[in-house]
Amino acid sequence: MNNLQALRTLAYANVRRILRIWIQTILPPAITTALYFLIFGSLIGSRIGNMPGYEGLSYIEFMVPGLIMLSVITNSYANVASAFFGTKFQKSIEEIIVSPMPAWVILIGFLTGGIARGVIVGIVVVLTSLFFVDISINNYFLTCFSIIITSLLFSLLGLMNGIYARNFDDVSIVPTFVLTPLIYLGGIFYSINILSPEWQIVSQLNPILYIVNFFRYAMLGQSEIEPMFGFSLIVLFTLIFSGISYYLILKGTGIKE
């Protein structure tokens, strides 16, 4: 089997799955984002005014990068976790494993779906935000790069969740009890500058804080944390989890057991 043909087939299947059920994969983030803007942006944000620590930025402008990252992270993670576990549950993963398809093709094929969903949802959220606020992007290259690499990073994490999951409950445990609290405490709706020194230290232990702030810097040109540290953290985690994911698929963890 030609490896590139196999990769195209697997990647196409994962991307087509997203588009086929777009009412479940693409539409909900747009509706959720609109509600966030209506409640937090228009109603609460109008009373806050300019965001403390961000010169010239209103609260609703401060929210935009955070809401984009919220959607990118949750959707890229959920897509790969559910897709990979779904193939295990339906036993179709066995056909993939017994084929001459190498581990790196399987890895990239599933990750393509997560990246595609993360990027598509990110674009949808940006378009939705245009109805509520004028957006002026500071650095288009860094903004696009941040969305893509964040989608890749959380697609890897979703893949690892799907590998170890033994039932549908296992797929939802990590997003519900780990990922969601870290995201909402990652500086999406508030600046850590308004926290007490003790809580600032606690917040700085949250890796998603650095991811959100790097994207905020790329998009708005302002950040409360050194942006290059966030960039380095994302790249480092992506490389580490890429190696781990490749090893797990190569070893057959959660598949051949």
C-alpha positions in Angstrom: 0.0 0.0 0.0 1.2 3.5 -0.9 1.8 5.3 2.4 0.7 8.7 1.0 -2.5 7.2 -0.5 -3.2 5.5 2.9 -2.6 8.9 4.7 -4.9 10.7 2.3 -7.6 8.1 2.8 -7.5 8.2 6.6 -7.2 11.9 6.8 -10.1 12.4 4.3 -12.3 10.0 6.4 -11.6 12.0 9.6 -12.2 15.4 7.9 -15.3 14.2 6.1 -16.7 13.0 9.5 -16.5 16.6 10.8 -18.3 18.1 7.8 -20.9 15.3 7.6 -22.1 16.1 11.2 -21.4 19.9 11.0 -24.5 20.5 13.1 -22.8 18.8 16.0 -19.2 19.8 15.3 -19.2 23.4 13.8 -22.5 25.0 14.7 -22.5 24.7 18.5 -19.2 26.7 19.0 -20.8 29.6 17.0 -23.9 29.6 19.2 -21.9 29.3 22.4 -19.6 32.1 21.4 -22.5 34.4 20.5 -24.0 33.7 24.0 -20.6 34.5 25.7 -20.5 37.8 23.8 -24.0 38.7 24.7 -23.7 37.9 28.4 -20.1 38.6 29.2 -19.3 41.1 26.5 -22.3 43.2 26.0 -24.0 43.0 29.4 -21.1 42.7 31.8 -18.3 44.1 29.6 -20.1 47.4 29.1 -19.8 47.9 32.9 -16.2 47.0 33.1 -15.0 49.3 30.3 -11.3 49.0 29.4 -9.5 45.9 30.6 -7.0 46.6 33.5 -3.5 46.0 32.4 -4.3 46.1 28.7 -4.0 49.7 27.5 -6.8 50.7 25.1 -8.5 47.3 25.0 -12.2 47.0 26.1 -13.2 43.9 28.0 -15.0 42.4 24.9 -11.8 42.8 22.8 -9.8 41.1 25.6 -12.3 38.2 25.5 -12.0 37.5 21.8 -8.6 35.6 21.8 -9.7 33.6 24.8 -13.0 32.5 23.3 -11.2 31.5 20.1 -8.7 29.4 22.1 -11.5 27.9 24.2 -13.2 26.6 21.0 -10.0 25.5 19.4 -8.8 23.5 22.4 -12.1 21.8 23.3 -13.0 20.9 19.7 -9.6 19.6 18.5 -9.3 17.5 21.7 -12.9 16.1 21.5 -12.6 15.3 17.8 -9.6 13.0 18.0 -10.6 11.4 21.3 -14.0 10.5 20.1 -12.8 9.5 16.6 -10.1 7.2 17.8 -12.2 5.6 20.5 -15.0 5.2 18.0 -12.8 3.1 15.7 -11.9 1.0 18.7 -15.5 0.6 19.8 -16.6 -0.4 16.2 -13.5 -2.7 15.9 -12.5 -0.9 12.7 -9.2 -0.1 14.3 -8.2 -3.7 13.9 -8.5 -3.4 10.1 -6.1 -0.4 10.3 -3.6 -2.2 12.5 -3.4 -5.3 10.4 -2.9 -3.3 7.2 0.6 -2.4 6.1 -0.1 1.2 7.2 2.8 2.4 9.3 2.3 4.0 12.8 3.2 7.5 11.6 0.4 7.4 9.0 -2.2 6.3 11.6 -1.0 9.1 13.9 -1.1 11.9 11.2 -4.3 10.6 9.8 -6.2 11.0 13.0 -4.5 14.2 14.0 -5.5 15.8 10.7 -9.1 15.5 11.7 -8.5 17.3 15.0 -6.4 20.0 13.4 -9.0 20.6 10.7 -11.8 20.9 13.2 -9.8 23.2 15.4 -9.0 25.5 12.5 -12.5 25.5 11.1 -14.1 26.2 14.5 -11.5 28.9 15.1 -12.5 30.6 11.8 -16.2 30.2 12.7 -15.6 31.9 16.1 -13.7 34.7 14.5 -16.5 35.3 12.1 -19.0 35.2 14.9 -17.1 37.7 16.9 -17.2 40.2 14.0 -20.9 40.7 14.8 -20.0 42.0 18.2 -16.6 43.7 18.0 -14.2 45.1 15.4 -11.1 42.9 15.3 -7.6 44.2 14.3 -5.1 41.4 14.2 -1.6 42.4 15.2 0.3 39.5 13.5 -1.5 37.3 11.0 1.3 34.7 10.8 1.6 34.2 14.5 -2.2 34.1 14.9 -2.6 31.3 12.3 0.5 29.5 13.6 -0.9 29.6 17.1 -4.3 28.2 16.1 -2.7 25.4 14.1 -0.1 24.3 16.7 -2.7 24.5 19.5 -5.0 22.3 17.5 -2.1 19.9 17.0 -1.2 19.8 20.7 -4.7 19.1 21.9 -5.3 16.7 19.1 -2.4 14.7 20.5 -3.8 14.8 24.0 -7.2 13.7 22.6 -5.5 10.8 20.8 -3.9 9.7 24.1 -7.3 9.9 25.8 -8.8 7.8 23.0 -6.0 5.3 23.3 -6.4 4.7 27.0 -10.2 4.9 27.1 -12.0 1.7 27.7 -15.6 3.0 27.5 -17.4 6.2 26.5 -17.2 7.5 30.1 -13.4 7.5 29.9 -13.6 9.7 26.9 -15.5 12.4 28.8 -13.6 12.2 32.2 -10.5 14.2 31.2 -12.3 17.0 29.4 -14.9 17.4 32.2 -12.7 17.2 35.2 -9.3 18.3 34.0 -9.4 20.2 30.7 -12.5 22.4 31.3 -11.3 23.7 34.7 -7.9 24.5 33.3 -9.3 26.3 30.4 -11.7 28.5 32.4 -9.0 29.3 34.9 -6.5 30.0 32.1 -7.2 33.7 31.7 -9.9 33.6 29.1 -12.3 35.9 31.0 -10.0 37.7 33.3 -6.4 39.1 33.6 -4.2 37.5 36.3 -3.2 41.1 37.2 -6.5 41.5 39.1 -5.7 38.5 41.3 -4.0 38.5 44.6 -0.3 37.6 44.6 -1.0 34.1 46.0 -3.6 33.3 43.3 -1.3 34.7 40.6 1.3 32.1 41.6 -1.4 29.4 41.4 -2.6 30.6 38.0 1.0 30.6 36.7 1.0 26.8 37.2 -1.7 26.4 34.6 -0.1 25.7 31.2 -3.2 26.9 29.3 -2.6 30.4 30.7 0.5 30.6 28.6 -1.2 29.2 25.5 -4.0 31.8 25.8 -1.6 34.6 26.4 0.6 33.7 23.5 -2.4 33.8 21.2 -3.6 37.0 22.7 -0.2 38.5 22.0 -0.3 37.2 18.4 -3.7 38.6 17.8 -3.8 41.8 19.9 -0.1 42.6 20.4 -0.5 42.6 24.2 0.1 40.0 26.9 0.6 39.9 30.6 3.1 37.0 30.3 6.3 36.8 28.2 4.9 35.6 24.9 8.1 33.7 23.9 7.8 31.6 27.0 4.3 30.6 25.9 5.6 29.8 22.4 8.4 27.6 23.8 6.0 25.8 26.1 3.6 25.0 23.3 6.3 23.7 21.0 7.9 21.7 23.8 4.7 20.0 24.8 3.8 19.3 21.2 7.1 17.6 20.6 6.9 15.5 23.8 3.3 14.4 23.2 4.1 13.6 19.5 6.8 11.2 20.6 4.6 9.6 23.3 1.6 9.2 20.9 3.8 7.7 18.2 5.2 5.2 20.7 1.8 4.2 22.0 0.4 3.5 18.5 3.6 1.7 17.5 3.4 -0.4 20.6 -0.4 -1.0 20.2 -1.3 0.3 23.6 -5.1 0.2 24.1 -5.5 -1.6 20.8 -3.8 -4.9 20.9 -4.5 -5.5 24.6 
